[in-house]
Structure formats: structure tokens, C-alpha cells
């Protein structure tokens, strides 16, 4: 009889319990997120001690395999997310290809000389578009993997940097499309009097590769800020080595730039050099914040 009344009570109270759980779900989620963001990481160990522990302690080896398994899961989710982004970009890949082909007069000015060239070009553009769409999610998965080993301040700053990473990548794509491509294509087309008949594979391969590399390089200030916040880089060193940095930027610009003329190379070097000095400024900001937090921690202790 007691079980019967208990079952009746559960049936009567089920809608109220369900409603309570639905209302409490976002608050519990926020509390879990807050505790995760403020959770202290495990104590740092010297790298030599870590490798020696891997050779002698079974627990450390098991922990390593747990991290490898977690990385595998995050990479799998990133691949699935990227596939979804590419699938979404299928709806506007043709208009995007038409837009990217405007500097050469449209898609009708390009030729396909291979059977699979059309679908290959289509997938290349869709992949770049999918990366741009899903970049916040891809960055979030990387942050989620690294977050348990970060300090609370670095964890929060990394989370706040995810939308900034997406914005910087899109700025790199826009810079390539509006500042770099027009003069580069004009120089290539008018270098000789030979009629230019470009294939779709070569043209879109050149455009998407250039846009991708410039978009990646636009992430440099954010990377420098994060590394400085973690104490791996000091802004004084970046400022002292600016001449060497300019030389490295020139080499990278020569590799990325599709032409060999100094004009297009200079157009590539200008935003890259500007980004380097912006990185130095952000590094000083991160360095000052790190020192202030360390002083507060020492004072509290």
C-alpha cells in the first residue's frame, strides 16, 4: 500500500518537479560555469619531472592517456563542427565564388580544364567559408581543452578572446580581398602582353590560400597577448627584436605574396608590421595585468 501511495504522489508531483528543474536548469548551468572558470588548476611541475614521472609512475601515464583521449574528442567535435559549417556554406558558395571572381570579370572569364575542377573549386571555397563561420566554435573547443590547466584569470581572458579571434580572422579576409588582391591581380595580368586565360583551379586556389594565410596572421596579436598573460613572452623582448621581426615579416610576405614585385610585397608587409607593433602594445597590457595580479596574490598571502 505504501508503494501505491508513493507512486501516486510521484505522478501528482511530476509536473511540478519537472517545472522546477526547467526553471533551475539555467541557474545551475551558470553556477557550474562560474565554478569551472574560478577553479584553480593543478600545481605546475617542471618539465623534466613530468617526463621522469611518465616513465616511473603508472598514474601519470594514465593521466597522459586521459589527456590524449580528451584531445581526440575535442578534435572529433571540431571536425564535426567544421563539416556543419561547410554544409551551411553550401547555400551561398556560388554567390561567394561569383563575388571572389569579380576582379577577373566574373566566373565566365575562368576556365575548367579538368573533369573534377568545378567541384574541387566549389569545395575549396566552401571550406574557407566553413572555417570562417565555425571559427568561434573551433576556438572554443581549443579553449575547452586547455582551460583545466589555466589559471582562473587566463581562463576567463581566453574565453573572452574567442569572439576577438573570429573578428581578427574576418578582418584578415577583408584586408586580403580589398587591399591585396586587386593590385596583385592587376600586376599579374599586365606584366606581359600575353593574353591571360586563368583556370578556375589556379585562380581560386591562389585566392583562398592567400586569404587563409592572411587571416591566420591576423590572429598574431591575440596569440601574443595570451602568451604574455601566461608568462611565456615578455614585451621588452618583442620591442628589442623589432628589426629581426621586420626581416622575418619580409620573408613571410615574400612567401605568401603570389607575385615577386616589391609593391605587392610591401602591401603585404604593411598590415603584418602594423599587427606586430599592435602585438607589442597588447603584450605590455597583458604584462602589466599579470604583474598586478601577482602582486595582489602576494599581498593576500
N, C-alpha and C positions, 0 to 999 in steps of 0.2 A: 504493500500500500504506500509506503514511504517513497519508493521509486516512482510510483504512479504520480503522486503529487509533485515530486521533484521534476518529472518530465513535463507536467502541465505548467509548472512555474517557469521552466526554461522556454517553453513555447510562448507563454504570455509575455515574458520579458525580452524575448529575442529581438523584436523591432527596436526596443529602447536601447538595448546593448549595442545593436548594430549602428544606430544613430549616434550613440556616444563615441563609438570607435571611429566613425567617419569624421565627426567633429574634432576629435582629439588627434587624428592622424597627422594633419599638418603641424600641430604644435609639438608632437613627439618627433616628427621629422626635423623640425628646426632645432629642437634640443639635442638630437643626435649629431646634427651638422655642427652645432656650436661646440659640443664636447670633442668632436673629431678635430676641429680647427684649433682648439686650445690644448689638445693633448700633447704632452711632452714626448719627444722621440727618445728611443733608447740611447744610452751613453755611447759616444763615439769611441772607437777603438783604433789604435794605429794600424795602418795597412799591413805591416809585417806580422803583427799579432793575429790579424784576421786570417791571413794565409796559413800561418802556422796552426791556428785552431782548426781550419778546414782539413788539415792533414791528420790531426790527432783527435778531434772531438766529433763524435757521431752527431751530436745535437747541432753543431754548426753546419755540418753537411746537410742535415735535414732542413735546416733553416734556409740554406742556399737553394735547395731544390724547391722549397716553397716560394721563394722569390722568383725563380725561373718559371715556375708554373703560373704565378700571378702575372708575370710579364707576357707569357704565352696567351693568357686570357685577355689581357688588355690589347695585345696586338691583333687577336682574332676579332675583338669588338671594333677596333679601328678599321680593319679590312671590311667588316660588315657595314660599318657606317660610311666608309668611302664608297662601297658598292651602292648603297642607298643614295648617296649624293650624286653619283654618276647617273643612276636611274632617273633621279629628278631632273638632272640637266638634259636628259634626252628630249624634254619638251621644248627646249629653246636652243638646242645645239645648232640647228640650221640657221636661225636668225643670228646667232653669235658668230658662226662661220661667215655669214654674209657681211656682218659688221667688221670682222677682222680682215676681210678681203677688200675692203673699201680702198685702202692705199694703192692697190694694183688695179682698180677699176671693177671690182666685183668678182664673184665666183666664175662668171663666164669667161674671164680672162685667164683662168688657170686650166691646166690640162691634167688628166689622169691617164697614165700610160701603162698602168698595171691593173689587173682584174680586181684585186682587193684594195686598191689605193683609196677609193672613195670611202669605204667603210673604215679603213685604217685611219684616215684623216678625221673622220667623224668621231671615232673613239678617242683619238688624241685630244681633240678639243673638248669632248665631254669629260675626259679625265681631269684636265686642268680646271674646268668649271666645277667638277665634283670636289676637287681639293679645296677650291675657294669657298664652296658652300659649306663643307663639313670641317673646315679648319678649326673653328671653335670646339667642336666635339673631339677632334683628334688631339688638340692641345689639352683638353680636359682629361682625356684618358691618360696622357703622359703625366699630367699633374697628379692624377689619382694614384698612379703607380709610385711616383716619387714622394708624395705627401707624407706617408708614415715616417720617413726618415728625415723630414724637415722640421725645423723649429716652428712654433706657432706663428711667429711674425713672417718667416719666409713662406710658410704655407698659405697665409692669407694674401701676401703680396703676389704669390704665384697664381692664385685663383683670380685676383683682380687683373692680372696681366693677360688672361686668356682673351677677353674682347679686344684688348690693345694689340695682341698678336694678329688677330684676324684683320683689324683695321690697317696695320702696317703692311700686311701681305697684299691687301686690296690697293693700298697706295702704291706699292711696287708695281702691280699690274697696270694701274692707271698711268704711272710715270713711263713705263715702257711703251704703252700704246700711244700716248700723246707727245712724248718728248724724244724717244729714242727711235721708234720705228720709222716715222716719216722721213727724217734726214738719212737714215741708214738705207732705206729702200730707194730713195731718190739718188743717192750716190751710187748704189749698185746698178740701177737701171741706166744711168747716164755715164758710166765710166768709159764705155766704148760705144761705137756706133752700131754694134751688133744688136739685131732685134732680140728683145728679151721675151722668151716664152718659158714661163716657170711652171713646173708641175705642182699640183696640189700638195703632194707629199713633202717636197722640199720646202715650199713656202710655209705651210702650217707647222712643219717640224721646226723650222727656224724661228717662227713667231712664238710658238708655245714654249720652246726651250728658253728663249730669251726672257719671256715674261715670267717663267717659273724661277729662273736663277735670280732675276732682279727682285722678285717678290720674296724669295728666301733671304737675300741680302738685306732687305728692309727690316728683317727681324733682328738684325745685329744690335741695335740699341737696347732692345728688350733683353736679349741674351746677356749683354754686358751688365745691365742693371741687376739681373738675377744673380749672376756670378759674383758681382761685388757684394750684394746683400748676403751671400753665403760665405764671404770672406776669401774667395778664391782669386780675386783680382783686385788690385789697388789702382785708383785713378791716377796717382802720381806716375806710375809706370807707363800707363797709356799716354799720358801727356808728354813724358820724356821721350818716348819712342814714336812720336808722330811722324818723323821723317821716314823711318823704316815702314811705318804703316802706309804712307803715301806710295812708297815703292811697291809694296805688296798689292795695294789697291790698283796701281797701274798694271801690274802683271795680271791680276784678276780681270780687269777691264779689257785687256788685250785678248784674254782667253774667251771671255763671254761675248765681246763685241763681234758681230759677224763680219765686219769689214776691217781693212788694215789701215784706213786713213786716220790721221790724228784727230780729225774733227769729231767723228763718232766715238772714238775712244775717249776724247775729252768730255763729251756729253754723258758717257757712262761714268767717268771718274768724278764728275761734279757732284751728283747726288750721293755717291758712295763716300766721298771725302766729307761731305756735309754730315752724313749719317755717322761717320766716325767721330767727329767733334761733338755731335749731339750725344753720342755714347759716352764720351768723356764727361760731359756735363751731368748726365744721368748717373754716371758712376760716382761722381762727387756727392750727389744727393743720397745715393744708396750707402755710400761710405759714412757720411755724417749720421744717417739714421742708425746704422749698425753700431757706431761708436756710442751714440746716445743711449741705445738700448742696453749695451754692455755696461755703461756707467750706471744706469738705473738698476740693473741686476746686481752689480757690486754693492751699490748703496743699500738695496733691500736686504742683501745678505749680511 
